[in-house]
Amino acid sequence: MGKRLFISEKPSVAQDFARTLGVTGGRHDGYLETEDTIVTWCVGHLVTMSYPEAYDPSLKKWRLETIPFIPETFRYEVIPDVKKQFAIVSGLLARKDVETIYVCTDSGREGEYIYRLVEMMSDPCVKEKDRRRVWIDSFTDEEIKRGIREAKPESAYDHVSDAAYLRAKEDYLMGINFSRLLTLKYGDSIANYRGDKYTVLSCGRVMTCVLGMVVKREREIRSFVKQPFFRVLGNFGGVEAEWKVTKGSAYEGSPRLYKENGFQERMDAEALIASLKKMEPQEAVITSITRKTEKKNPPLLYNLAELQNDCSRLFKISPDQTLNIAQELYEKKLTTYPRTDARVLSSAVAKVIDTNLRGLTRYEPLAPYARLLLDKKGYVGIGRSRYTNDKAITDHYAIIPTGANMGAVNSLSPLSRNVYDAIVRRFLSVFFPAAEYQRTAITYQMGRESFFANQRRLMKPGYLRIAGMPKLSEADQMDLTGQRKGDHVPANGFAVKEGETVPPKRYTSGSMILAMENAGQLIEDESLREQIKGSGIGTSATRADILKKLVRIGYLNLNKKTQVISPEFLGEMVYDVVDHSIKALLDPRLTASWEKGLTGVAGGSISNEEYLEKLRGFIVRRCEAVKGTNNAWQMRALYDAAAPYYKTKASAASRGKTSQGKGRKKNGTSRTSENQ
């Protein structure tokens, strides 16, 4: 009887599989082996796409006549730093006594790609063996055993593999061709302006779109003109109310208004107050009081984007840091797979969710809530709620605590523990009832003018006891219980409150992740986010790295204390270049359509050939159009327009030199600039 070979993505994961399988001895260099089982591992990617010079040495030099570069057959090579482990893994795959291969790399597009590249570069005999895919959501012993028991033939994931290969080809072709093309056409104009010897432009399908979003927002802020406005407030029986123009008001249709609740000039607000003070008696009549109950349901569970956004807001950490912590929690078996877009449970998991709750009774900060749910069977019915939806899940369900390996919580850093606590709180929240508010609206009539007071008071906290109680505003703390419709209440005074319009906010690292998930729109409403989901820029697995790279190469600035993102001068110059050459790269809708196409390939609705043909056509058309232009001389005026917003052109240039100098080769090419 032949042996079973298990291949994981990382050594630490291999140890989990080995322990679960009972492979406790037989340690060798790069793998573990017993009488019937072998466990080995990759170390992330072992194979990568070859650069153009591997096809033809003359392509090492960047020339317009060799662009676009689109090979008929793509070449791959083993990454030099991991050649030893590749030789071990490929050797084990080809061993004659290995009969069944279990692919245990991360259960997603990238994990599938890591294994397929290794198999492609190994002995062809591997494809004749029984290859099975282990697709799991956590590293608990039970989940690993289930994944092995239910492993499907590797061929069942061919469409996922196709999408992974195409994503890599797309990023490779756009990065190689557009980075070289724009460097050759515009690199000198940027270098001359900045006082550099040369400048290499870095361009890519997702990163250039994200750069565009940040620069556009920055320019909206610069062009914004603040407008003051003046509101009138009145105090009626101890309740503060705001004046608004209504039908019959002396100011109905007045050009002096700012919207319906203020004036453009202070003197008009003061004139209104003066007229009110002349009225006798100094009182108002309550013309209406409405009270209604509003419910606020617990939010959906965390996917990676939502978790990254909350961690940026709550803990002021970058999306990359959040992903690293989420991966740590996953590998310590504390939470489920982090690189997920879903915010719901699968029906299968919902049926056994009490297992997770039992484990959380050992998490001291929230143990009473977990015990309460178990005692009252509060988890019953979760499978019929909005928090369970198989149709909203592609590869993995939401990020939730496993309830397993609780001893590992004590080994977490304070920051990792905070992230874990946030995940647990979000998870427990969905089993508790909605929060209930009473909203009260009162209308005061004084002559022809109307004032309005609104209050939202929390009556039943529900899930907020776990998620966190909201802070009450001054209006929410007012006592409205003594007022009734028809009452005459004294007018205790009036005041002018000045305000001004505010510009759009800069993106934070977290809000940018959400905007990327929502095709360039920062959608705050949860239900709307769910509707547009699946049409995002990049994927949950790549968005953090894209932001990190844009900061590393000096195109964007990330304030570590506030997590606010703004452009660097070099990034703004690159934006202007792209805007006047390959403008389509700045369009979030186009970038999202490429990602949606890859999702179609993974689902089998779009063929490999159809997608690749569309990609080739896009690159050829854009390259030829840029090669035919001669507008580099026009860029200087655009650089001049942006320069005053940075300390000095020289300081911006020095920052750029630092970022551009890393990874650059003597001939001016940069592998880092092409690897998008």
C-alpha positions in Angstrom: 0.0 0.0 0.0 1.4 3.4 -1.0 2.0 6.4 1.3 0.0 9.5 1.8 1.8 12.8 1.3 0.4 16.0 3.0 1.7 19.4 1.7 1.0 22.5 3.7 1.9 26.2 3.0 4.0 26.8 6.1 6.1 24.7 8.5 4.0 25.7 11.5 0.8 24.4 9.7 2.6 21.2 8.8 3.2 20.6 12.6 -0.6 20.9 13.2 -1.3 18.3 10.5 1.5 16.1 11.8 0.1 16.2 15.3 -3.4 15.5 14.2 -2.3 12.6 12.0 -0.1 11.1 14.7 3.1 11.7 12.9 5.3 12.4 15.9 8.6 11.0 14.8 10.5 10.4 11.6 11.9 13.9 11.3 14.0 14.6 8.2 15.3 17.7 6.5 12.2 19.4 5.2 9.6 16.8 6.1 8.3 14.2 8.6 7.7 10.6 7.7 6.2 7.5 9.3 5.4 4.1 7.8 2.4 5.3 5.8 2.4 9.1 6.0 4.7 12.0 5.0 4.1 15.6 5.9 6.0 18.4 4.2 5.6 22.1 3.6 6.3 25.0 1.3 7.6 28.3 2.7 5.1 30.5 0.9 5.8 30.7 -2.8 8.5 28.4 -4.1 8.0 29.3 -7.8 7.5 32.6 -9.6 7.0 34.0 -13.1 10.2 34.6 -15.1 11.2 38.1 -16.2 11.4 39.0 -19.8 15.2 38.5 -20.0 14.6 34.8 -19.4 12.8 34.7 -22.7 15.4 36.8 -24.5 18.4 38.4 -22.9 17.9 41.5 -25.1 14.7 42.2 -23.3 16.6 43.1 -20.1 17.1 46.6 -21.6 13.9 48.6 -21.7 13.0 49.8 -25.2 9.7 51.0 -26.7 10.0 48.7 -29.7 9.8 45.6 -27.4 6.6 46.8 -25.7 4.1 45.3 -25.3 5.7 42.1 -24.1 3.1 39.3 -24.2 4.5 35.8 -24.4 2.5 33.0 -26.0 3.7 30.6 -23.3 4.6 31.9 -19.9 7.8 30.8 -18.2 8.3 30.1 -14.5 11.3 29.5 -12.3 12.1 28.3 -8.8 12.8 31.2 -6.4 16.6 31.0 -5.6 16.2 31.5 -1.8 14.0 28.5 -1.5 15.5 26.1 -4.0 16.4 23.6 -1.3 12.8 23.2 0.0 11.4 23.1 -3.6 13.8 20.2 -4.3 12.5 18.4 -1.2 8.8 18.9 -1.9 9.1 18.1 -5.7 11.2 15.0 -4.8 8.5 13.8 -2.4 5.8 14.4 -5.0 7.6 12.2 -7.5 8.5 9.4 -5.1 7.2 6.1 -6.4 5.9 5.0 -3.0 3.7 8.1 -2.7 0.3 7.1 -3.9 -2.0 9.8 -2.6 -1.2 13.6 -2.3 -3.2 15.8 0.0 -3.0 19.5 -0.9 -3.2 21.4 2.4 -2.0 24.9 1.4 -4.2 27.7 2.5 -7.8 27.2 1.3 -8.0 30.1 -1.2 -6.9 31.3 -4.6 -3.4 32.1 -3.5 -2.9 28.9 -1.6 -4.1 26.9 -4.6 -1.7 28.8 -6.8 1.3 28.0 -4.5 0.7 24.3 -4.8 -0.1 24.3 -8.5 3.2 26.0 -9.4 5.1 23.4 -7.5 3.3 20.6 -9.2 3.8 22.2 -12.6 7.6 22.5 -12.1 7.8 18.9 -10.7 7.9 15.5 -12.5 4.9 15.0 -14.8 4.3 11.7 -13.1 2.7 13.7 -10.2 -0.4 14.3 -12.3 -1.0 10.6 -12.6 -1.4 10.2 -8.8 -4.5 10.6 -6.7 -4.4 14.3 -5.6 -7.0 15.5 -3.1 -7.7 19.0 -1.9 -8.1 19.7 1.9 -10.3 22.7 2.2 -10.7 23.9 5.8 -11.7 27.0 7.8 -9.5 26.5 10.9 -6.6 24.4 12.2 -8.5 22.7 15.0 -8.0 18.9 15.1 -11.7 18.4 14.3 -11.6 20.7 11.3 -8.3 19.1 10.0 -9.8 15.6 10.3 -13.0 16.7 8.6 -11.0 18.4 5.7 -9.0 15.2 5.2 -12.1 13.0 5.4 -14.1 15.1 2.9 -11.2 16.0 0.6 -12.3 16.4 -3.0 -10.2 15.5 -6.1 -7.8 18.3 -6.8 -9.5 18.7 -10.2 -12.6 20.1 -8.5 -10.5 23.2 -7.9 -9.3 23.7 -11.5 -11.4 26.8 -12.0 -9.9 28.3 -8.8 -6.4 27.5 -10.1 -7.3 29.1 -13.5 -8.3 32.3 -11.8 -5.1 32.3 -9.7 -2.9 31.8 -12.8 -4.8 34.6 -14.7 -4.5 37.0 -11.8 -0.8 36.5 -11.7 -0.5 36.9 -15.5 -2.6 40.0 -15.4 -0.6 41.7 -12.7 2.6 40.6 -14.4 1.7 41.8 -17.9 0.3 45.1 -16.7 3.2 45.7 -14.3 5.9 44.8 -16.8 4.4 46.7 -19.8 2.9 49.8 -18.2 5.8 50.3 -15.8 8.3 50.1 -18.6 6.2 52.1 -21.0 5.5 55.0 -18.7 9.1 55.0 -17.4 10.4 55.3 -21.0 7.9 58.0 -21.9 7.7 60.1 -18.8 10.5 59.0 -16.4 12.9 61.7 -17.7 10.3 64.4 -17.1 9.8 63.4 -13.5 13.6 62.9 -12.9 14.5 66.3 -14.4 11.9 68.0 -12.3 13.0 66.3 -9.1 16.7 66.7 -9.9 17.2 62.9 -10.1 19.4 61.0 -12.4 16.5 58.8 -13.4 13.1 57.7 -12.1 11.5 54.3 -12.5 7.7 54.4 -12.5 5.8 51.7 -10.8 2.4 50.9 -12.2 -0.1 48.1 -11.7 -3.7 47.0 -12.1 -4.8 47.6 -8.5 -2.1 49.9 -7.0 -2.5 52.6 -9.6 -6.2 52.7 -9.1 -5.7 53.1 -5.3 -3.2 55.8 -5.8 -5.7 57.6 -8.0 -8.4 57.4 -5.3 -6.1 59.0 -2.7 -4.9 61.8 -5.1 -8.4 62.6 -6.2 -9.6 62.9 -2.6 -6.6 65.1 -1.8 -7.5 67.4 -4.7 -11.1 67.6 -3.6 -9.9 68.7 -0.2 -7.7 71.4 -1.7 -10.3 72.8 -4.0 -13.0 72.8 -1.2 -14.1 76.3 -0.1 -15.5 76.5 3.4 -18.9 78.1 3.8 -20.1 79.4 7.1 -23.7 79.0 8.2 -25.7 80.1 11.2 -28.3 78.1 13.0 -30.9 79.4 15.5 -31.5 77.4 18.7 -34.3 78.0 21.2 -34.8 76.6 24.7 -38.4 75.6 25.4 -39.1 74.5 28.9 -35.6 73.2 29.3 -35.5 71.4 25.9 -33.2 72.7 23.2 -34.7 72.8 19.7 -33.5 73.9 16.3 -35.2 76.3 14.0 -36.0 75.1 10.5 -37.9 76.9 7.7 -41.3 75.4 7.1 -44.4 76.3 5.0 -45.7 79.6 6.2 -42.4 80.8 7.7 -41.4 84.4 7.1 -38.3 83.0 5.5 -40.0 80.4 3.2 -38.1 80.6 -0.2 -35.6 83.2 1.1 -32.3 83.4 -0.8 -30.6 84.1 2.6 -31.1 80.6 3.8 -28.4 77.9 4.1 -30.4 74.8 3.4 -33.6 74.6 5.5 -32.0 75.0 9.0 -29.7 78.0 8.8 -28.6 81.3 7.3 -25.7 82.3 5.2 -25.1 85.4 7.3 -25.1 85.9 11.1 -27.1 89.1 10.8 -30.1 87.2 9.3 -30.0 84.6 12.2 -29.9 87.5 14.7 -32.7 89.3 12.9 -34.9 86.1 13.3 -34.1 86.0 17.0 -34.9 89.7 17.4 -38.3 89.1 15.8 -39.0 86.2 18.1 -38.1 88.1 21.2 -40.7 90.7 20.3 -43.5 88.2 20.5 -45.9 88.2 23.5 -46.2 86.0 25.4 -42.7 84.5 25.2 -43.8 80.9 24.8 -44.3 78.2 22.2 -47.0 75.7 21.6 -46.1 72.0 21.2 -47.9 71.1 17.9 -46.8 67.5 17.7 -45.0 64.8 19.6 -44.2 61.5 18.1 -42.6 58.5 19.8 -41.6 55.4 18.0 -39.5 52.4 18.8 -36.5 51.6 16.6 -34.4 48.5 16.6 -30.8 48.2 15.8 -29.7 44.6 14.9 -26.2 43.3 15.7 -23.9 43.9 12.7 -22.9 41.0 10.5 -19.8 39.0 11.4 -16.3 40.1 10.5 -14.8 39.5 7.1 -11.2 40.7 6.7 -12.1 44.1 5.3 -14.5 44.9 8.2 -11.9 43.7 10.7 -9.2 45.8 9.2 -11.4 48.9 9.2 -12.4 48.4 12.8 -8.8 47.8 13.9 -7.6 50.9 12.1 -10.3 52.9 13.9 -10.0 51.3 17.3 -6.4 50.4 17.6 -4.7 52.7 15.0 -3.0 49.8 13.2 -2.5 49.3 9.5 -4.4 46.7 7.5 -1.2 44.8 7.1 -0.7 44.6 10.8 -4.3 43.5 11.2 -3.9 40.7 8.6 -0.7 39.5 10.3 -2.5 39.3 13.7 -5.5 37.6 12.1 -3.1 35.1 10.5 -1.5 34.6 13.9 -4.8 33.9 15.6 -5.7 31.5 12.8 -2.5 29.6 13.1 -2.9 29.3 16.8 -6.3 27.8 16.2 -8.1 30.6 18.0 -10.0 31.9 14.9 -11.1 30.8 11.5 -9.5 31.5 8.1 -8.9 35.3 7.9 -8.8 36.0 4.1 -12.5 35.8 3.6 -15.0 38.2 2.0 -18.0 36.6 3.7 -19.7 38.0 6.8 -22.0 35.1 7.5 -21.9 31.5 8.7 -22.5 28.4 6.6 -25.5 26.3 7.5 -23.2 23.4 8.3 -21.3 25.5 10.9 -24.5 27.0 12.3 -25.7 23.5 13.3 -22.7 22.9 15.5 -22.0 26.5 16.7 -22.6 25.5 20.3 -19.1 23.9 20.2 -17.5 27.4 19.6 -19.6 28.8 22.5 -18.5 26.0 24.9 -14.9 26.8 24.2 -15.5 30.5 24.9 -16.7 29.8 28.4 -13.0 29.5 29.1 -12.4 33.1 27.8 -12.7 34.9 31.1 -13.6 38.5 29.9 -16.7 37.2 28.1 -17.3 33.8 29.6 -20.6 34.9 31.4 -22.2 35.7 28.0 -21.1 32.4 26.5 -22.5 30.5 29.5 -25.7 32.4 29.3 -26.2 31.6 25.6 -25.6 27.9 26.4 -27.9 27.8 29.4 -30.7 29.6 27.6 -30.0 27.8 24.2 -29.6 31.3 22.7 -27.8 29.8 19.7 -30.9 27.9 18.5 -32.2 29.5 15.4 -29.0 31.1 14.2 -29.2 28.9 11.1 -32.4 30.6 10.1 -31.2 34.2 10.7 -29.6 36.7 8.5 -26.2 35.6 10.0 -26.3 32.3 8.1 -26.4 32.3 4.3 -24.7 29.7 2.2 -25.3 31.8 -1.0 -23.2 34.6 0.4 -20.1 32.4 0.9 -17.6 31.6 -1.9 -14.6 30.0 -0.3 -14.9 30.6 3.5 -17.5 31.8 6.0 -16.9 34.8 8.3 -14.0 35.2 10.8 -15.2 33.7 14.1 -13.5 32.3 17.2 -13.1 28.6 17.2 -13.3 28.2 21.0 -10.4 25.8 20.7 -6.9 26.0 22.1 -7.9 28.7 24.6 -4.6 28.4 26.5 -3.0 30.1 23.6 -4.8 33.4 24.5 -2.3 33.9 27.3 0.6 33.9 24.8 -0.9 36.7 22.8 0.6 40.2 22.8 -1.7 42.9 24.2 -2.5 44.1 20.7 -3.2 40.6 19.4 -5.5 40.0 22.4 -7.4 43.2 21.6 -8.0 42.0 18.0 -9.1 38.6 19.3 -11.4 40.2 21.8 -13.0 42.3 19.0 -13.7 39.1 17.0 -15.2 37.3 20.0 -17.4 40.3 20.8 -18.7 40.6 17.3 -19.3 36.8 17.2 -21.3 36.7 20.5 -23.3 39.8 19.6 -25.2 38.0 16.8 -26.8 35.7 19.3 -28.2 38.5 21.4 -31.4 40.6 20.7 -31.4 43.9 18.9 -30.9 47.1 20.8 -34.1 49.1 21.2 -34.3 52.8 21.1 -37.2 55.2 21.6 -37.0 58.1 19.2 -39.0 61.2 20.3 -39.6 64.1 17.9 -41.2 67.4 19.2 -42.3 70.4 17.2 -42.6 73.8 18.8 -44.6 76.6 17.1 -43.8 80.2 17.9 -45.8 82.5 15.7 -45.0 81.5 12.1 -41.8 79.8 13.0 -41.1 76.2 14.0 -38.5 74.6 16.1 -37.7 70.9 16.3 -36.2 68.7 19.0 -35.2 65.0 18.5 -34.1 62.5 21.0 -32.9 58.9 20.7 -32.9 57.1 24.0 -31.6 53.6 24.5 -34.4 51.5 26.2 -33.0 47.9 25.9 -29.3 47.5 25.2 -29.5 44.0 23.8 -26.3 43.1 22.1 -24.7 46.4 23.0 -23.9 45.0 26.4 -21.2 42.9 24.6 -20.4 45.1 21.7 -20.0 48.3 23.7 -22.5 50.9 25.0 -22.8 54.1 22.9 -22.1 57.5 24.4 -25.2 59.7 24.9 -25.3 63.1 23.2 -26.7 66.1 25.1 -30.0 65.8 23.2 -30.3 62.2 24.2 -29.9 63.1 27.9 -32.7 65.7 27.9 -35.9 65.0 29.9 -38.8 65.1 27.6 -41.2 63.1 29.7 -43.1 66.1 31.1 -44.1 67.6 27.7 -47.3 66.9 25.9 -49.0 67.9 22.7 -50.9 71.2 23.1 -48.7 72.4 26.0 -47.7 76.0 26.1 -44.0 76.1 27.2 -41.9 79.1 28.1 -39.3 80.3 25.6 -36.2 80.6 27.8 -33.9 82.1 25.3 -32.4 81.9 21.8 -28.9 81.6 20.5 -27.0 81.6 17.2 -24.8 78.6 16.6 -22.1 79.0 14.0 -20.9 76.2 11.8 -19.1 75.7 8.5 -19.2 73.2 5.8 -16.4 70.6 5.9 -14.3 69.1 3.1 -14.3 65.4 2.4 -12.2 63.4 4.9 -9.0 61.8 3.9 -9.0 58.1 3.8 -7.7 56.1 6.7 -6.0 52.8 6.1 -9.2 51.1 7.3 -11.7 53.2 5.3 -9.5 52.7 2.2 -9.8 48.9 2.6 -13.6 49.3 2.7 -13.5 51.6 -0.3 -11.4 49.0 -2.2 -13.9 46.3 -1.2 -16.8 48.5 -2.5 -15.3 49.5 -5.9 -14.0 52.9 -4.9 -17.0 54.0 -2.8 -16.7 54.5 0.9 -20.1 52.9 1.8 -20.9 53.2 5.5 -24.3 51.6 5.4 -23.9 47.9 6.1 -26.7 46.6 3.9 -25.5 48.6 0.9 -22.0 47.2 1.4 -23.5 43.7 1.2 -25.3 44.5 -2.0 -22.2 45.7 -3.9 -19.9 43.0 -2.4 -18.1 41.0 -5.0 -17.2 44.0 -7.2 -14.2 45.2 -5.3 -10.7 46.4 -6.1 -8.2 43.6 -5.3 -9.1 40.8 -2.9 -9.1 40.4 0.9 -5.8 38.7 0.5 -4.0 41.5 -1.4 -5.5 44.9 -0.3 -3.2 45.3 2.7 -0.1 44.5 0.6 -1.1 47.0 -2.0 -1.3 49.8 0.5 1.9 48.8 2.1 3.7 48.8 -1.2 2.4 52.3 -2.2 3.8 53.6 1.1 7.1 51.7 0.7 7.8 53.1 -2.8 7.1 56.7 -1.7 3.8 57.2 -3.6 1.6 57.5 -0.4 2.2 58.6 3.2 0.6 56.7 6.1 0.5 58.5 9.4 1.1 55.6 11.9 -0.6 57.4 14.8 -3.8 58.3 13.0 -3.7 55.8 10.1 -4.6 58.7 7.7 -3.4 58.3 4.1 -2.2 61.2 1.9 -0.2 61.3 -1.3 3.5 62.0 -1.5 4.7 64.4 -4.2 6.1 61.6 -6.3 2.8 59.7 -6.1 1.0 62.8 -7.3 3.3 63.2 -10.2 2.8 59.6 -11.2 -1.0 60.2 -11.0 -0.7 63.0 -13.5 1.3 60.9 -15.8 -1.2 58.1 -15.8 -4.1 60.5 -16.0 -2.6 61.8 -19.3 -1.6 58.4 -20.7 -3.6 55.3 -19.5 -6.4 57.0 -17.7 -8.4 53.8 -17.5 -6.1 52.5 -14.8 -7.4 55.2 -12.4 -11.0 54.0 -12.8 -12.2 51.9 -9.9 -15.0 50.5 -11.9 -12.7 49.1 -14.5 -10.4 47.6 -11.9 -13.3 46.0 -10.2 -14.6 44.6 -13.5 -11.3 42.7 -13.9 -11.6 41.3 -10.4 -15.2 40.3 -11.1 -14.0 38.6 -14.2 -11.5 36.5 -12.2 -14.4 35.6 -9.9 -16.3 34.4 -13.0 -13.3 32.3 -14.0 -13.1 30.8 -10.6 -16.9 30.0 -10.8 -16.6 28.5 -14.3 -18.8 31.1 -16.0 -15.9 32.7 -17.9 -13.3 30.7 -19.8 -9.5 31.1 -19.5 -9.2 32.0 -23.2 -11.9 34.5 -23.1 -10.4 36.4 -20.2 -6.8 36.2 -21.5 -7.9 37.5 -24.9 -9.6 40.5 -23.3 -6.5 41.2 -21.2 -4.2 41.0 -24.2 -6.4 43.4 -26.2 -6.5 45.9 -23.3 -2.7 46.0 -23.0 -2.0 46.2 -26.7 -4.4 49.0 -27.3 -3.2 51.1 -24.3 0.5 50.5 -25.1 0.1 51.5 -28.8 -1.9 54.6 -27.8 0.8 55.8 -25.4 3.7 55.1 -27.8 2.0 57.4 -30.3 1.8 60.4 -27.9 4.3 63.1 -27.3 3.0 65.0 -24.3 5.8 64.6 -21.8 6.6 68.3 -22.1 3.1 69.2 -20.8 3.7 67.5 -17.5 5.8 70.2 -16.0 2.8 72.5 -15.6 1.0 69.8 -13.7 4.0 69.1 -11.5 4.2 72.9 -10.8 0.5 72.9 -9.8 1.1 70.1 -7.2 4.5 71.2 -5.9 3.3 74.0 -3.6 1.4 71.6 -1.5 4.6 69.9 -0.4 7.3 71.4 1.8 9.7 71.9 -1.1 10.4 70.1 -4.4 13.8 69.3 -3.0 12.5 67.6 0.1 10.0 65.6 -1.9 12.8 64.6 -4.3 15.0 63.4 -1.5 12.1 61.3 -0.2 11.6 59.8 -3.6 15.3 59.1 -4.0 15.3 57.0 -0.9 12.3 55.0 -1.9 13.4 54.6 -5.6 16.9 53.6 -4.7 15.9 50.4 -3.1 15.9 47.4 -5.4 17.1 49.3 -8.4 19.5 47.8 -10.9 22.2 49.8 -12.6 20.5 49.8 -16.0 17.5 51.5 -14.5 15.2 48.5 -14.3 13.5 47.6 -11.1 12.1 44.2 -10.4 10.1 45.6 -7.5 8.5 48.1 -9.7 7.2 45.4 -12.0 6.0 42.8 -9.5 2.4 44.0 -9.1 
